[in-house]
Amino acid sequence: MTVPRKTIPDCPIECCIAALSGRWKAMVIWRLLERPLRYSEMAQRIPEITERVLSQVLKELESDGIVERSEHKKEWQLTTLGQALKPSMESMAAWGQLAQTLTSKPQAKWQKLSNARSHSA
């Protein structure tokens, strides 16, 4: 079953959030900010993601113009639009580190929040 894609919101911030929404999109983009990766390398760097979900995430990011696949090396890489996310991703990473530092049990707290969201969907 194909899930219809959302239209791009009018608000620029909502547009960015929509591009990153989904459990694994930010992680895939974060890994590709390091360097282009083959599919198998990406699967190794994100061991928690299933192959089916990784394929779906890459297809969605490709459809959104954020990643592309180089034909000669069979690697996934960020497009110019994807590279433009770097400052935002770095800011979010800094905020995440701060949040983890300021909370007593960051992993447990965020995992509990994540689980609650996935069960309510």
C-alpha positions as CSV (number, residue, x, y, z in Angstrom):
1,M,0.0,0.0,0.0
2,T,1.4,3.4,-1.0
3,V,1.1,6.2,1.5
4,P,0.4,9.6,-0.2
5,R,3.1,12.1,0.3
6,K,2.3,15.3,2.0
7,T,2.4,18.6,0.1
8,I,5.0,21.1,1.0
9,P,3.8,23.5,3.7
10,D,3.8,27.3,3.1
11,C,5.8,28.0,6.3
12,P,9.6,27.5,5.6
13,I,10.1,25.9,9.1
14,E,7.3,23.5,8.5
15,C,8.8,22.7,5.1
16,C,12.1,21.8,6.8
17,I,10.4,19.7,9.4
18,A,8.3,17.9,6.8
19,A,11.5,17.0,4.9
20,L,13.1,15.6,8.0
21,S,9.9,14.0,9.5
22,G,10.1,10.3,9.9
23,R,12.0,8.2,12.4
24,W,15.2,7.6,10.3
25,K,15.4,10.5,7.8
26,A,17.6,12.7,10.1
27,M,19.9,9.8,10.9
28,V,20.4,9.0,7.2
29,I,21.1,12.6,6.3
30,W,23.5,12.9,9.3
31,R,25.5,9.9,8.1
32,L,25.6,11.2,4.5
33,L,26.9,14.6,5.7
34,E,30.1,12.7,6.6
35,R,30.6,11.4,3.1
36,P,28.7,9.5,0.3
37,L,28.0,5.9,1.3
38,R,27.0,2.7,-0.4
39,Y,23.8,1.2,0.7
40,S,25.6,-1.6,2.6
41,E,27.8,1.0,4.4
42,M,24.8,3.0,5.5
43,A,23.1,-0.2,6.8
44,Q,26.2,-0.9,8.9
45,R,26.4,2.7,10.2
46,I,22.7,2.5,11.2
47,P,22.3,-1.1,12.4
48,E,18.9,-0.5,14.1
49,I,17.2,0.3,10.7
50,T,15.8,-2.6,8.7
51,E,16.7,-2.9,5.0
52,R,13.1,-2.3,3.9
53,V,12.9,0.9,6.0
54,L,16.3,2.1,4.8
55,S,15.2,1.6,1.2
56,Q,11.9,3.5,1.8
57,V,13.7,6.4,3.5
58,L,16.2,6.7,0.7
59,K,13.4,6.7,-1.9
60,E,11.5,9.4,0.0
61,L,14.6,11.5,0.4
62,E,15.5,11.1,-3.3
63,S,11.9,12.1,-4.2
64,D,12.3,15.2,-2.1
65,G,15.5,16.1,-3.8
66,I,17.7,15.7,-0.7
67,V,19.7,12.6,-1.8
68,E,20.8,11.1,-5.1
69,R,22.5,8.0,-6.2
70,S,25.7,8.3,-8.1
71,E,25.7,5.8,-11.0
72,H,29.4,5.1,-11.3
73,K,30.1,4.2,-7.7
74,K,26.6,3.1,-6.6
75,E,26.8,5.5,-3.6
76,W,24.2,7.6,-2.0
77,Q,25.1,11.3,-1.6
78,L,23.4,14.5,-0.6
79,T,22.3,16.9,-3.3
80,T,23.0,20.6,-3.0
81,L,19.6,20.9,-1.3
82,G,20.6,18.1,1.1
83,Q,24.0,19.7,1.9
84,A,22.2,22.9,2.7
85,L,20.7,21.1,5.7
86,K,24.2,20.8,7.4
87,P,23.9,24.0,9.6
88,S,20.4,23.0,10.7
89,M,21.5,19.4,11.5
90,E,24.5,20.6,13.4
91,S,22.3,23.0,15.4
92,M,19.9,20.2,16.2
93,A,22.8,17.9,17.2
94,A,24.0,20.6,19.6
95,W,20.6,21.1,21.1
96,G,20.2,17.3,21.5
97,Q,23.5,17.1,23.3
98,L,22.5,20.0,25.6
99,A,19.1,18.3,26.3
100,Q,20.9,15.0,27.2
101,T,23.3,16.9,29.5
102,L,20.5,18.7,31.3
103,T,18.3,15.6,31.8
104,S,19.2,13.0,34.4
105,K,18.4,10.0,32.3
106,P,18.4,11.3,28.7
107,Q,18.3,7.9,26.9
108,A,15.5,6.5,29.0
109,K,13.5,9.7,28.9
110,W,13.7,10.1,25.1
111,Q,13.2,6.4,24.5
112,K,10.0,6.5,26.6
113,L,8.8,9.6,24.7
114,S,9.6,7.8,21.4
115,N,7.8,4.6,22.4
116,A,4.8,6.6,23.6
117,R,4.6,8.3,20.2
118,S,4.9,5.1,18.2
119,H,2.2,3.4,20.2
120,S,-0.2,6.3,19.8
121,A,0.1,6.3,16.0
